Amino acid sequence: MARLASTVYVRDPETHQWVTCDAGTEPEQRLAALILTPSAWEEGRPPEAGPDTAPAAPAAVGESPDRHETTAPEAAAEPDPEKKPRTPRRTTPKADE
């Protein structure tokens, strides 16, 4: 079976939990079928689907599909320091108290 070149996170279609497939390992065939990104594999292409790997059923309307993959969990985007909203500058000096 093919080995992973990078760590990949996939959602297990049976438990609906996120599963970490580490780099250098051979994931279970049912999970390997969900990793479609060629750069995630050492050979540069996903392994061929075997006879025991059934295609995932299409998601119902309103549901997210089970065939979801990312190379890392999505983090909240930090604002770009160059694109911060500018506050207006004071045009008059502060009043003495």
VEXRO-100456 format. One record per atom (N, C-alpha, C): x, y, z; atom name. Coordinates in steps of 0.05 Angstrom, whole numbers, plus 5000, padded with zeros to 4 digits. Atoms other than C-alpha are relative to their C-alpha. Last residue first. Example, Ala and Ser with C-alpha at 12.3 -4.5 7.8 and 13.67 -1.06 7.14 Angstrom:
% residues 2
<<4984, 4976, 4999>, "N"> <<5273, 4979, 5143>, "CA"> <<4985, 5022, 5014>, "C"> <<5018, 4976, 5000>, "N"> <<5246, 4910, 5156>, "CA"> <<5018, 5024, 5000>, "C"> 
END
This chain:
% residues 97
<<5020, 5004, 4980>, "N"> <<4835, 6381, 5652>, "CA"> <<5005, 5016, 5025>, "C"> <<4988, 5003, 4973>, "N"> <<4872, 6405, 5592>, "CA"> <<4978, 4997, 5020>, "C"> <<5005, 4978, 4982>, "N"> <<4835, 6393, 5526>, "CA"> <<5014, 4994, 5027>, "C"> <<5018, 5006, 4977>, "N"> <<4867, 6344, 5479>, "CA"> <<4997, 5024, 5018>, "C"> <<4988, 5011, 4976>, "N"> <<4897, 6374, 5416>, "CA"> <<4980, 4994, 5022>, "C"> <<4997, 4980, 4979>, "N"> <<4856, 6382, 5353>, "CA"> <<5013, 4988, 5024>, "C"> <<4992, 4975, 5013>, "N"> <<4862, 6343, 5289>, "CA"> <<5003, 5023, 5020>, "C"> <<5011, 4976, 4988>, "N"> <<4862, 6276, 5321>, "CA"> <<5010, 5024, 4985>, "C"> <<4981, 4985, 4984>, "N"> <<4877, 6220, 5273>, "CA"> <<4986, 5025, 5012>, "C"> <<4996, 4972, 5009>, "N"> <<4821, 6175, 5248>, "CA"> <<5020, 5014, 5020>, "C"> <<5016, 4982, 4983>, "N"> <<4830, 6102, 5265>, "CA"> <<5006, 5029, 4991>, "C"> <<4987, 4977, 4989>, "N"> <<4856, 6058, 5210>, "CA"> <<4980, 5016, 5016>, "C"> <<5016, 4977, 5005>, "N"> <<4828, 5989, 5198>, "CA"> <<5014, 5024, 5014>, "C"> <<5015, 4993, 4977>, "N"> <<4886, 5941, 5197>, "CA"> <<4982, 5024, 4994>, "C"> <<5028, 4995, 5008>, "N"> <<4907, 5919, 5127>, "CA"> <<4982, 5006, 5025>, "C"> <<5001, 4978, 5019>, "N"> <<4982, 5923, 5136>, "CA"> <<4972, 5008, 4993>, "C"> <<4994, 4975, 4987>, "N"> <<4979, 5881, 5200>, "CA"> <<4999, 5024, 4981>, "C"> <<4974, 4991, 5012>, "N"> <<4943, 5825, 5162>, "CA"> <<5006, 5028, 5013>, "C"> <<5001, 4977, 5018>, "N"> <<4888, 5800, 5207>, "CA"> <<5028, 5008, 4991>, "C"> <<4992, 4976, 4986>, "N"> <<4898, 5730, 5235>, "CA"> <<4999, 5023, 4980>, "C"> <<4981, 4983, 5014>, "N"> <<4858, 5675, 5202>, "CA"> <<5006, 5025, 5016>, "C"> <<5012, 4974, 5005>, "N"> <<4826, 5627, 5250>, "CA"> <<5021, 5018, 4987>, "C"> <<4997, 4982, 4978>, "N"> <<4858, 5560, 5241>, "CA"> <<4987, 5026, 4993>, "C"> <<5001, 4972, 5007>, "N"> <<4837, 5505, 5193>, "CA"> <<5001, 5017, 5026>, "C"> <<5025, 4989, 4991>, "N"> <<4861, 5437, 5212>, "CA"> <<5000, 5030, 4995>, "C"> <<4997, 4991, 4972>, "N"> <<4919, 5416, 5168>, "CA"> <<4973, 5011, 5009>, "C"> <<4972, 5007, 4992>, "N"> <<4927, 5381, 5101>, "CA"> <<5005, 5009, 5028>, "C"> <<4984, 4977, 4998>, "N"> <<4852, 5380, 5090>, "CA"> <<5028, 4991, 5008>, "C"> <<4972, 5003, 4992>, "N"> <<4804, 5328, 5069>, "CA"> <<5013, 5027, 5002>, "C"> <<4988, 4974, 4995>, "N"> <<4729, 5322, 5064>, "CA"> <<5029, 4995, 5009>, "C"> <<4975, 4999, 5014>, "N"> <<4695, 5263, 5033>, "CA"> <<5012, 5027, 5002>, "C"> <<4980, 5015, 4984>, "N"> <<4641, 5257, 5086>, "CA"> <<5027, 5001, 4987>, "C"> <<4992, 5026, 5010>, "N"> <<4599, 5311, 5052>, "CA"> <<5021, 4987, 5018>, "C"> <<4974, 4998, 5012>, "N"> <<4567, 5366, 5093>, "CA"> <<5009, 4973, 4991>, "C"> <<4979, 5014, 4986>, "N"> <<4493, 5360, 5102>, "CA"> <<5027, 5005, 4987>, "C"> <<4996, 4987, 4974>, "N"> <<4441, 5411, 5079>, "CA"> <<5022, 4987, 5016>, "C"> <<5001, 4971, 5002>, "N"> <<4416, 5368, 5021>, "CA"> <<5003, 5012, 5028>, "C"> <<5027, 4989, 5003>, "N"> <<4436, 5296, 5033>, "CA"> <<5002, 5031, 4999>, "C"> <<5011, 4987, 4976>, "N"> <<4508, 5276, 5022>, "CA"> <<4972, 5010, 4994>, "C"> <<5002, 4971, 5002>, "N"> <<4525, 5228, 4965>, "CA"> <<4986, 5012, 5025>, "C"> <<5026, 4992, 5010>, "N"> <<4543, 5158, 4988>, "CA"> <<4999, 5031, 4998>, "C"> <<5017, 4988, 4981>, "N"> <<4617, 5145, 4995>, "CA"> <<4974, 5008, 4988>, "C"> <<5002, 4971, 5002>, "N"> <<4648, 5098, 4945>, "CA"> <<4981, 5011, 5021>, "C"> <<5024, 4991, 5014>, "N"> <<4660, 5028, 4971>, "CA"> <<5000, 5030, 4998>, "C"> <<5005, 4972, 4996>, "N"> <<4730, 5005, 4987>, "CA"> <<4976, 5008, 4984>, "C"> <<5014, 4996, 4975>, "N"> <<4732, 4930, 4995>, "CA"> <<4995, 5029, 5006>, "C"> <<5027, 5010, 5001>, "N"> <<4748, 4919, 4921>, "CA"> <<4984, 5004, 5026>, "C"> <<5002, 5029, 4999>, "N"> <<4809, 4965, 4924>, "CA"> <<4971, 4991, 5000>, "C"> <<5021, 5010, 4982>, "N"> <<4813, 5037, 4903>, "CA"> <<4998, 4970, 4997>, "C"> <<5024, 5010, 5014>, "N"> <<4880, 5052, 4870>, "CA"> <<4980, 4990, 5020>, "C"> <<5001, 5029, 5007>, "N"> <<4928, 5091, 4913>, "CA"> <<4975, 4993, 4986>, "C"> <<5016, 5016, 4981>, "N"> <<4930, 5167, 4908>, "CA"> <<5001, 4971, 4992>, "C"> <<5027, 5005, 5009>, "N"> <<4987, 5197, 4866>, "CA"> <<4985, 4983, 5020>, "C"> <<5011, 4978, 5016>, "N"> <<5054, 5229, 4879>, "CA"> <<4972, 4995, 4989>, "C"> <<4998, 5006, 5029>, "N"> <<5089, 5165, 4900>, "CA"> <<4988, 5022, 4982>, "C"> <<4971, 5002, 5007>, "N"> <<5101, 5191, 4971>, "CA"> <<5003, 4996, 4970>, "C"> <<4989, 5027, 5003>, "N"> <<5027, 5212, 4977>, "CA"> <<5029, 5000, 4991>, "C"> <<5000, 5012, 4974>, "N"> <<4999, 5278, 5003>, "CA"> <<5014, 4972, 5000>, "C"> <<4976, 4992, 4985>, "N"> <<5020, 5313, 4939>, "CA"> <<5001, 4989, 5028>, "C"> <<4976, 5015, 5009>, "N"> <<4968, 5273, 4900>, "CA"> <<5025, 5007, 5016>, "C"> <<4979, 4981, 5007>, "N"> <<4909, 5301, 4941>, "CA"> <<5026, 4985, 4992>, "C"> <<4998, 4998, 5029>, "N"> <<4854, 5249, 4939>, "CA"> <<5022, 5018, 4991>, "C"> <<4977, 4981, 5004>, "N"> <<4856, 5225, 5011>, "CA"> <<5006, 5001, 4970>, "C"> <<5010, 4973, 4996>, "N"> <<4787, 5193, 5021>, "CA"> <<5021, 5021, 4995>, "C"> <<5017, 4993, 5023>, "N"> <<4807, 5126, 4991>, "CA"> <<4989, 5029, 5002>, "C"> <<4983, 4992, 5022>, "N"> <<4864, 5124, 5042>, "CA"> <<4984, 5008, 4975>, "C"> <<4993, 4972, 4995>, "N"> <<4812, 5124, 5098>, "CA"> <<5018, 5010, 4977>, "C"> <<5025, 4984, 5001>, "N"> <<4778, 5060, 5073>, "CA"> <<5006, 5030, 5005>, "C"> <<5008, 4996, 5028>, "N"> <<4846, 5030, 5057>, "CA"> <<4975, 5017, 4998>, "C"> <<5018, 5021, 5008>, "N"> <<4872, 5040, 5127>, "CA"> <<4989, 5007, 4972>, "C"> <<5027, 4999, 4988>, "N"> <<4928, 5091, 5129>, "CA"> <<4983, 4976, 4991>, "C"> <<5019, 5011, 5020>, "N"> <<5000, 5071, 5111>, "CA"> <<4972, 5000, 5013>, "C"> <<5017, 5022, 4992>, "N"> <<5046, 5115, 5153>, "CA"> <<4984, 4991, 4976>, "C"> <<4984, 5024, 4998>, "N"> <<5105, 5160, 5133>, "CA"> <<4984, 4975, 5008>, "C"> <<4981, 5004, 5022>, "N"> <<5066, 5224, 5147>, "CA"> <<5017, 4975, 5005>, "C"> <<4974, 4987, 4999>, "N"> <<5011, 5217, 5198>, "CA"> <<5017, 4993, 4976>, "C"> <<4983, 5020, 5014>, "N"> <<4938, 5202, 5184>, "CA"> <<5028, 5012, 4997>, "C"> <<4974, 4990, 5010>, "N"> <<4899, 5242, 5235>, "CA"> <<5015, 4977, 4988>, "C"> <<4978, 5019, 4996>, "N"> <<4826, 5223, 5241>, "CA"> <<5025, 5012, 4988>, "C"> <<4976, 4994, 5015>, "N"> <<4769, 5273, 5250>, "CA"> <<5021, 4980, 5007>, "C"> <<4979, 4987, 4985>, "N"> <<4706, 5240, 5276>, "CA"> <<5023, 5006, 4982>, "C"> <<5002, 4971, 5005>, "N"> <<4644, 5223, 5234>, "CA"> <<5019, 5016, 5018>, "C"> <<5003, 4987, 4973>, "N"> <<4645, 5153, 5265>, "CA"> <<4996, 5030, 4998>, "C"> <<5016, 5017, 4981>, "N"> <<4632, 5113, 5201>, "CA"> <<4995, 5015, 5026>, "C"> <<5028, 5001, 5008>, "N"> <<4654, 5163, 5147>, "CA"> <<4983, 4984, 5019>, "C"> <<5007, 5029, 5002>, "N"> <<4719, 5179, 5185>, "CA"> <<4970, 4999, 4992>, "C"> <<5024, 5006, 4983>, "N"> <<4733, 5253, 5171>, "CA"> <<4993, 4971, 4995>, "C"> <<5024, 5008, 5014>, "N"> <<4803, 5263, 5144>, "CA"> <<4978, 4994, 5019>, "C"> <<5022, 5003, 4983>, "N"> <<4866, 5299, 5168>, "CA"> <<4975, 4994, 4983>, "C"> <<5026, 4992, 5012>, "N"> <<4930, 5291, 5130>, "CA"> <<4979, 4994, 5020>, "C"> <<5022, 5006, 4982>, "N"> <<5003, 5289, 5152>, "CA"> <<4974, 5011, 4989>, "C"> <<5007, 4979, 4981>, "N"> <<5051, 5290, 5094>, "CA"> <<4977, 4992, 5017>, "C"> <<4977, 4983, 5000>, "N"> <<5087, 5240, 5048>, "CA"> <<4995, 5023, 5020>, "C"> <<5005, 4971, 5001>, "N"> <<5036, 5186, 5062>, "CA"> <<5026, 5015, 5001>, "C"> <<4994, 4986, 4975>, "N"> <<5053, 5114, 5045>, "CA"> <<4995, 5030, 4996>, "C"> <<4985, 4975, 5001>, "N"> <<5022, 5072, 4990>, "CA"> <<5003, 5013, 5027>, "C"> <<5017, 4976, 5000>, "N"> <<5000, 5000, 5000>, "CA"> <<5018, 5025, 5000>, "C"> 
END
